[in-house]
Amino acid sequence: MDRDGVLNVERGDYTWRPSDFEVEVGVPEALSLLKQNGYLLIVITNQAGIAKGLYTKADVLACHGKLQQTCDNAIDAIYMAPGHPSVSESLSRKPNSLMLERAMAKYRLDPSQCWFIGDQLRDVQAAQKCNIPAVLVGPYPVGTHTYQQKNLLAAAQWLLVQQK
């Protein structure tokens, strides 16, 4: 799943200070529900502010620590792409799929058994490159993507219905 706009509130600006990092409503419940049903929880996030010199990897890791603490350490792995095209090209940065490919290889995941949840079309595009179905969350018009839900909790509940 993506981070900003899915797990934490999208502020419209870079979120790198733990004091600004606000976990979205329903996220702890959603992650717990998915874990209880056997899902491996992996975060795939672009963090271009690192390459731009706006913040450091340590700043991002502090936010991830807050996320894990708030969510009872439910997340199994977090992959981040610190690059930005204005500084350096990277195949890791979504909509490219290298972070997803690395996670799939490390955890020996079958893409047909995975889902990617994101709040941007670049998230959907990265998932599609790996043949992973994606759920688009957020305030998009109906029909923007095949699978859409309001937020992570709604997506988690919907996914559990789909697996039956």
Secondary structure in CASP SS format (residue, H / E / C, confidence):
PFRMAT SS
TARGET T0000
AUTHOR 0000-0000-0000
METHOD secondary structure of the structure
MODEL  1
M C 1.00
D C 1.00
R C 1.00
D E 1.00
G C 1.00
V C 1.00
L C 1.00
N E 1.00
V C 1.00
E C 1.00
R C 1.00
G C 1.00
D C 1.00
Y C 1.00
T C 1.00
W C 1.00
R C 1.00
P C 1.00
S C 1.00
D C 1.00
F C 1.00
E C 1.00
V E 1.00
E C 1.00
V C 1.00
G C 1.00
V H 1.00
P H 1.00
E H 1.00
A H 1.00
L H 1.00
S H 1.00
L H 1.00
L H 1.00
K H 1.00
Q H 1.00
N C 1.00
G C 1.00
Y C 1.00
L C 1.00
L C 1.00
I E 1.00
V E 1.00
I E 1.00
T E 1.00
N E 1.00
Q C 1.00
A C 1.00
G C 1.00
I C 1.00
A C 1.00
K C 1.00
G C 1.00
L C 1.00
Y C 1.00
T C 1.00
K H 1.00
A H 1.00
D H 1.00
V H 1.00
L H 1.00
A H 1.00
C H 1.00
H H 1.00
G H 1.00
K H 1.00
L H 1.00
Q H 1.00
Q H 1.00
T H 1.00
C C 1.00
D C 1.00
N C 1.00
A C 1.00
I C 1.00
D C 1.00
A E 1.00
I E 1.00
Y E 1.00
M E 1.00
A E 1.00
P C 1.00
G C 1.00
H E 1.00
P C 1.00
S C 1.00
V C 1.00
S E 1.00
E C 1.00
S C 1.00
L C 1.00
S C 1.00
R C 1.00
K C 1.00
P C 1.00
N C 1.00
S C 1.00
L H 1.00
M H 1.00
L H 1.00
E H 1.00
R H 1.00
A H 1.00
M H 1.00
A H 1.00
K H 1.00
Y C 1.00
R C 1.00
L C 1.00
D C 1.00
P H 1.00
S H 1.00
Q H 1.00
C C 1.00
W C 1.00
F E 1.00
I E 1.00
G E 1.00
D C 1.00
Q C 1.00
L H 1.00
R H 1.00
D H 1.00
V H 1.00
Q H 1.00
A H 1.00
A H 1.00
Q H 1.00
K H 1.00
C C 1.00
N C 1.00
I C 1.00
P C 1.00
A E 1.00
V E 1.00
L E 1.00
V E 1.00
G C 1.00
P C 1.00
Y C 1.00
P C 1.00
V C 1.00
G C 1.00
T C 1.00
H C 1.00
T C 1.00
Y C 1.00
Q E 1.00
Q E 1.00
K C 1.00
N C 1.00
L H 1.00
L H 1.00
A H 1.00
A H 1.00
A H 1.00
Q H 1.00
W H 1.00
L H 1.00
L H 1.00
V H 1.00
Q H 1.00
Q C 1.00
K C 1.00
END
